[in-house]
Amino acid sequence: MSQDNNEGHLPSSDHDAQLSGIKANADVAAQYERIKERRRVTQAVTRVVRWVVNALLVLVFFFPFLWMVTSSLKTLGETMSFPPSLFPASPQWQNYNQAWNSIPFGKYITNSLVVTLAVLVMQLITVVPAAYAFSQYKFWGKGVLFGITLVTMMVPAQLVFLPLFILFARWGMINTYWSLILPFATSAFNIFMLRQNFNQMPQELVEAARLDGASEIKIVVKLFLPMAKATLVTCALLTFINTWNDYFWPLVLTTNDTVRTLPVGVASMRASESGINYQILMAANVVLTLPIMIVYLFANKHIIKAFTYIGDK
């Protein structure tokens, strides 16, 4: 009988071991749940901090533009009041009409469009072949020439404008579109960007195209440019912004308003003898900035894609 009772019950040592194992498993499970909970809290806090930082960055970068737009709709008294107010009491839309009539806006915009589009076309003609050559050809001095190309990005415009001014004056190009276009007919930065993109093209495809009898121009147009679409759009946008906003070169390479661009025209509004009407000046700056904002809205996805692609490679 005692033997049957002993068989029906586990020895005390085995029973204690089982209890210890169950307790250990429970502790492990509880610890795992605590870790999961801490991880969820950490992720939630990280998301909140990231959202707050992004919101602050958006505010920092967007606020000046918002201030410019709202100031363009104020009266002169509201622009000079203290403490300043963000929004006008009553929007003054006539400020834009006054800004348009205060300077020859149409002429300045036409000059800006001519110069900007001409620079874009010239850079397309010069940058693409240069990037293709640095990427696909092997020739003596290639590394040195590419290094010199990159070094030119470090040369400030203020260092070379005087020799260029003298050169253009001898050629009779002062106060012509050429003096504003030729200094930017190529871009070392765009050559570098496209060259990095062209380096990703599989050589097998290039060799196959050459075996099929494709010319170098056809290879560039059919193979390389479609692959580099995002980078091309990015380079074009950056060139557009730099050329459209350029104030220094149109000022120093012209002596009258014949070919001066919109930034110079808007800046001339500050030299009014009747004083500065800040609300009119802000309205003119909104018009100056608007084309850049429109172009950026259409091209921002390509910019992100281009820099992400190059960064990954």
C-alpha positions as CSV (number, residue, x, y, z in Angstrom):
1,M,0.0,0.0,0.0
2,S,2.8,2.4,0.9
3,Q,4.5,1.5,-2.4
4,D,1.4,2.6,-4.3
5,N,1.3,5.9,-2.4
6,N,4.9,6.5,-3.2
7,E,4.2,5.8,-6.9
8,G,1.3,8.3,-6.8
9,H,3.5,11.1,-5.5
10,L,6.7,12.6,-6.9
11,P,9.7,12.8,-4.7
12,S,10.0,16.1,-2.9
13,S,13.2,17.0,-4.7
14,D,11.6,16.5,-8.1
15,H,8.6,18.5,-7.1
16,D,10.7,21.4,-5.9
17,A,12.7,21.3,-9.2
18,Q,9.4,21.6,-11.1
19,L,8.2,24.4,-9.0
20,S,11.6,26.2,-9.4
21,G,11.4,25.7,-13.2
22,I,7.8,27.0,-13.3
23,K,8.8,30.0,-11.2
24,A,11.9,30.6,-13.4
25,N,9.8,30.5,-16.6
26,A,7.3,32.9,-15.0
27,D,10.1,35.3,-14.1
28,V,11.5,35.0,-17.6
29,A,8.0,35.7,-19.1
30,A,7.5,38.6,-16.8
31,Q,10.9,40.0,-17.6
32,Y,10.2,39.6,-21.4
33,E,6.9,41.5,-21.0
34,R,8.7,44.3,-19.1
35,I,11.3,44.5,-21.9
36,K,8.5,44.6,-24.5
37,E,6.7,47.3,-22.5
38,R,9.9,49.4,-22.2
39,R,10.6,49.0,-25.9
40,R,7.1,50.2,-26.7
41,V,7.5,53.2,-24.4
42,T,10.9,54.0,-25.9
43,Q,9.5,53.7,-29.4
44,A,6.6,56.0,-28.5
45,V,8.9,58.6,-26.9
46,T,11.2,58.4,-29.9
47,R,8.3,59.0,-32.3
48,V,7.1,62.0,-30.2
49,V,10.6,63.5,-30.0
50,R,11.1,63.0,-33.8
51,W,7.8,64.6,-34.5
52,V,8.6,67.6,-32.3
53,V,12.0,68.0,-33.9
54,N,10.6,67.8,-37.4
55,A,7.8,70.3,-36.5
56,L,10.4,72.7,-35.1
57,L,12.6,72.3,-38.2
58,V,9.6,73.0,-40.4
59,L,8.7,76.0,-38.4
60,V,12.2,77.4,-38.5
61,F,12.5,77.0,-42.3
62,F,8.8,77.9,-43.1
63,F,8.3,80.8,-40.8
64,P,10.5,83.4,-42.7
65,F,8.5,82.6,-45.9
66,L,5.2,82.9,-43.9
67,W,6.4,86.2,-42.5
68,M,7.3,87.5,-46.0
69,V,3.8,86.5,-47.4
70,T,1.9,88.0,-44.5
71,S,4.0,91.2,-44.5
72,S,3.3,91.6,-48.2
73,L,-0.4,92.0,-47.2
74,K,0.1,94.6,-44.4
75,T,0.0,98.3,-44.4
76,L,3.2,100.3,-43.9
77,G,2.1,101.0,-40.3
78,E,1.6,97.4,-39.5
79,T,5.0,96.4,-40.9
80,M,6.7,98.9,-38.5
81,S,4.5,98.4,-35.5
82,F,5.9,97.0,-32.2
83,P,5.3,94.4,-31.0
84,P,4.9,93.1,-34.5
85,S,1.8,91.1,-35.6
86,L,2.0,88.1,-37.8
87,F,-1.2,88.6,-39.7
88,P,-2.6,91.8,-41.2
89,A,-5.8,93.2,-39.9
90,S,-7.1,93.5,-43.5
91,P,-5.2,92.0,-46.4
92,Q,-3.9,94.7,-48.8
93,W,-3.8,92.9,-52.1
94,Q,-3.1,96.2,-53.9
95,N,0.5,95.9,-52.6
96,Y,1.2,93.5,-55.4
97,N,-0.1,95.9,-58.0
98,Q,2.0,98.6,-56.6
99,A,5.1,96.4,-56.5
100,W,4.5,95.4,-60.2
101,N,4.3,99.1,-61.2
102,S,7.1,100.3,-59.1
103,I,9.8,98.7,-61.3
104,P,9.7,97.3,-64.9
105,F,8.8,93.8,-63.5
106,G,8.0,92.4,-67.0
107,K,11.4,93.3,-68.3
108,Y,13.2,91.9,-65.3
109,I,11.2,88.6,-65.4
110,T,12.0,88.3,-69.1
111,N,15.7,88.8,-68.5
112,S,15.7,86.2,-65.6
113,L,13.9,83.7,-67.8
114,V,16.2,84.2,-70.7
115,V,19.4,83.9,-68.6
116,T,18.1,80.9,-66.5
117,L,16.9,78.9,-69.4
118,A,20.0,79.6,-71.4
119,V,22.2,78.5,-68.5
120,L,20.2,75.3,-68.2
121,V,20.6,74.5,-71.9
122,M,24.3,75.3,-71.9
123,Q,24.9,73.1,-68.9
124,L,23.0,70.2,-70.4
125,I,25.3,70.5,-73.5
126,T,28.5,70.7,-71.5
127,V,27.9,68.7,-68.3
128,V,26.5,65.5,-69.8
129,P,29.4,64.8,-72.1
130,A,32.0,65.7,-69.4
131,A,30.3,63.4,-66.9
132,Y,30.1,60.6,-69.5
133,A,33.8,61.0,-70.4
134,F,35.0,61.0,-66.7
135,S,32.8,57.9,-66.1
136,Q,33.3,55.7,-69.1
137,Y,36.5,56.6,-70.8
138,K,40.1,55.9,-69.7
139,F,42.6,58.5,-70.8
140,W,45.9,60.0,-69.5
141,G,45.4,62.6,-66.8
142,K,41.8,61.6,-66.2
143,G,42.2,61.7,-62.4
144,V,44.1,65.0,-62.4
145,L,41.5,66.7,-64.7
146,F,38.6,65.4,-62.5
147,G,40.4,66.7,-59.4
148,I,40.9,70.1,-61.0
149,T,37.2,70.2,-61.9
150,L,36.3,69.6,-58.3
151,V,38.8,72.2,-57.1
152,T,37.0,74.8,-59.1
153,M,34.0,74.5,-56.8
154,M,36.2,76.0,-54.0
155,V,37.0,79.2,-56.0
156,P,34.7,82.0,-54.8
157,A,33.0,84.2,-57.4
158,Q,34.5,87.3,-55.9
159,L,37.9,86.1,-56.9
160,V,37.3,85.7,-60.6
161,F,34.7,88.4,-61.4
162,L,37.3,91.1,-62.0
163,P,39.2,89.2,-64.7
164,L,35.9,88.1,-66.3
165,F,34.7,91.7,-66.3
166,I,37.8,92.9,-68.0
167,L,37.6,90.0,-70.5
168,F,33.9,90.6,-71.3
169,A,34.6,94.4,-71.6
170,R,37.3,93.7,-74.2
171,W,34.9,91.5,-76.1
172,G,32.1,94.1,-75.9
173,M,29.8,91.8,-73.9
174,I,29.1,94.0,-71.0
175,N,25.3,94.7,-70.7
176,T,24.5,91.6,-72.9
177,Y,23.0,88.3,-72.0
178,W,26.3,86.5,-72.8
179,S,28.1,88.1,-69.8
180,L,25.5,86.5,-67.5
181,I,25.3,83.1,-69.3
182,L,28.9,82.2,-70.2
183,P,30.3,82.2,-66.6
184,F,27.7,79.5,-65.7
185,A,27.9,77.5,-69.0
186,T,29.1,74.5,-67.0
187,S,29.0,73.3,-63.4
188,A,31.6,71.2,-61.6
189,F,29.0,70.1,-59.0
190,N,26.7,68.8,-61.7
191,I,29.5,67.0,-63.5
192,F,30.3,65.3,-60.2
193,M,26.7,64.3,-59.6
194,L,26.2,62.9,-63.0
195,R,29.5,61.1,-63.1
196,Q,28.7,59.4,-59.8
197,N,25.3,58.3,-61.3
198,F,26.8,57.2,-64.6
199,N,29.3,55.0,-62.7
200,Q,26.4,52.7,-61.7
201,M,25.7,51.7,-65.3
202,P,26.6,48.0,-65.8
203,Q,29.4,47.8,-68.3
204,E,27.8,44.7,-69.9
205,L,24.9,46.9,-71.2
206,V,27.3,49.5,-72.6
207,E,29.4,46.9,-74.4
208,A,26.3,45.2,-75.8
209,A,25.1,48.5,-77.1
210,R,28.4,49.2,-78.8
211,L,28.5,45.7,-80.3
212,D,25.0,46.4,-81.8
213,G,26.5,49.4,-83.5
214,A,25.0,52.2,-81.3
215,S,26.9,55.5,-81.4
216,E,28.1,57.1,-78.2
217,I,25.4,59.8,-78.5
218,K,22.7,57.1,-78.8
219,I,24.2,55.2,-75.8
220,V,24.1,58.4,-73.7
221,V,20.5,59.3,-74.8
222,K,19.0,55.8,-74.6
223,L,20.9,54.3,-71.6
224,F,22.5,56.8,-69.4
225,L,20.1,59.7,-69.4
226,P,17.0,57.7,-68.6
227,M,18.9,56.1,-65.7
228,A,20.0,59.5,-64.4
229,K,16.6,61.2,-64.7
230,A,16.4,61.9,-61.0
231,T,19.9,63.3,-60.9
232,L,19.3,65.4,-64.0
233,V,16.1,66.9,-62.5
234,T,18.0,67.6,-59.3
235,C,20.9,69.3,-61.1
236,A,18.4,71.3,-63.2
237,L,16.5,72.5,-60.2
238,L,19.6,73.5,-58.3
239,T,20.9,75.4,-61.3
240,F,17.5,77.1,-61.8
241,I,17.5,78.2,-58.1
242,N,21.1,79.5,-58.2
243,T,20.7,81.3,-61.5
244,W,17.2,82.7,-60.7
245,N,18.4,84.0,-57.3
246,D,21.8,85.3,-58.5
247,Y,22.3,88.9,-57.5
248,F,26.1,89.3,-57.6
249,W,26.8,88.6,-61.3
250,P,24.0,90.5,-62.9
251,L,25.0,93.5,-60.7
252,V,28.7,93.5,-61.4
253,L,28.6,92.6,-65.1
254,T,26.0,95.2,-66.1
255,T,26.0,98.9,-65.9
256,N,22.4,99.5,-66.7
257,D,19.0,97.8,-66.6
258,T,19.1,96.4,-70.2
259,V,19.7,92.8,-69.1
260,R,19.6,93.0,-65.4
261,T,17.5,90.2,-63.7
262,L,14.7,90.3,-61.2
263,P,16.8,90.0,-58.0
264,V,18.7,93.2,-59.0
265,G,15.4,94.9,-59.8
266,V,13.8,93.9,-56.5
267,A,16.9,95.1,-54.6
268,S,16.7,98.5,-56.4
269,M,13.4,99.1,-54.6
270,R,15.3,99.7,-51.4
271,A,17.0,102.7,-53.0
272,S,13.7,104.7,-53.2
273,E,14.0,108.4,-52.3
274,S,10.7,108.3,-50.5
275,G,11.8,105.6,-48.1
276,I,11.4,101.9,-48.1
277,N,7.8,100.6,-48.3
278,Y,8.5,97.2,-46.7
279,Q,5.1,95.8,-47.6
280,I,5.7,96.6,-51.3
281,L,9.3,95.1,-51.0
282,M,7.9,91.9,-49.5
283,A,5.3,91.6,-52.2
284,A,8.0,91.9,-54.8
285,N,10.0,89.2,-53.0
286,V,7.0,86.9,-53.0
287,V,6.8,87.2,-56.8
288,L,10.6,86.6,-57.0
289,T,10.3,83.4,-54.8
290,L,7.1,82.0,-56.4
291,P,8.7,80.4,-59.5
292,I,11.2,78.6,-57.3
293,M,8.5,77.2,-55.0
294,I,6.5,76.0,-58.0
295,V,9.5,74.2,-59.6
296,Y,10.5,72.7,-56.3
297,L,7.0,71.2,-55.7
298,F,7.2,69.4,-59.0
299,A,10.8,68.2,-58.5
300,N,11.2,67.4,-54.8
301,K,10.6,63.7,-55.2
302,H,13.4,63.5,-57.8
303,I,15.7,65.4,-55.5
304,I,15.1,62.9,-52.6
305,K,15.5,60.0,-55.0
306,A,18.7,61.3,-56.5
307,F,20.5,61.9,-53.2
308,T,19.2,58.7,-51.7
309,Y,20.5,56.7,-54.7
310,I,23.9,58.3,-54.7
311,G,24.2,57.9,-50.9
312,D,23.3,54.2,-51.1
313,K,26.0,53.6,-53.7
